[in-house]
Amino acid sequence: MLITSSSNDRIKHARRVREGRERDLVFVEGDRLVGECLASGLQLYACFTTAEPPAAQQTLLERIKCPVFQLSDSVLESLSDTTSTQGIIVIAERPSPALDRLFESQSPLLLGLDRIQDPGNLGTLVRTAEASGVNGIFSFAGSADAFAPKTLRSSMGSAFRLPILPNVSGLGVVETCRARGLKTVVATGEADLLHYDYNWRQPTLLILGNEGRGASTEIMNACDARVRIPLHEPVESLNVAAAGAAILFEAVRQRRA
């Protein structure tokens, strides 16, 4: 079926998913992300492609077990979330991992994101978390959507593999982790303890705060410890994604030692 009008009901619905107005669904674009979505086992509800998909895309399309709709170039471009359309879009169910999945490890390392607002930063942190062996992520209320199109692109598919609990209470997460035997640590430039002097071998929740304001006062006061990354003057701070990488890979170093 070829769709030639951007007013088509299926296109309107896909646009709502892209804009985050269908909270149980995700908008996935591009061969790589669609492949990662398929590998995760998520339910697919619709697939949109060009009128003449390239031969290289045929193998991917053969794996898709949902209705496939061909779009005119203009309609696909209007639906795409990227400057240059990548030729394939799927609408899929949003991952909803159980809380217990984050605590399956004997010594879990978890990441809490307190009002991280830039989708690129959040997606990069998700990818970094997976690369460093983090067992799961809590995205606190007020953070960017971990499954928005830009965030998914930045995470390079990690969001489909790493359990992420979105829109949760930060204080509730601290209490839950403490009840399960984890230490809670927040990163802040005001801390006395350097990040490499903390014992990351123990079960830990690391919290990273908002790009401009850092973690909330309530979160800072609730945590067991505060750590900072030593910086040469006159640099006062790092991008939150860079700071997260520095701390998480220090945890990797200690846990492998």
Number of C-alpha atoms within 10 A of each C-alpha: 9 13 19 15 13 18 11 11 10 14 19 13 15 24 19 16 21 23 15 17 13 15 13 12 21 26 25 29 27 16 17 15 22 24 17 18 26 19 12 14 11 14 16 20 15 17 22 23 23 22 17 11 13 10 8 9 13 10 9 15 18 8 11 17 13 15 12 18 17 20 24 16 17 13 18 25 18 14 19 23 20 14 8 8 18 17 22 25 26 25 23 22 17 17 22 11 13 11 13 7 13 20 18 11 10 8 16 21 27 23 26 25 28 27 23 28 17 16 22 19 22 27 28 22 28 32 23 21 25 18 14 18 16 23 20 27 26 23 26 23 16 16 20 23 22 23 26 19 23 22 23 27 22 20 26 17 22 23 27 21 16 21 22 25 19 19 18 17 15 23 16 12 18 23 15 12 19 17 10 11 13 22 19 25 25 25 25 22 17 10 14 13 17 15 22 18 10 17 13 23 16 16 21 21 27 27 28 23 24 17 18 10 11 19 22 14 9 10 19 20 13 16 19 14 17 22 21 21 21 15 11 8 7 6 8 9 17 14 10 23 20 15 17 25 18 16 21 25 17 19 24 17 14 14 13 8 7
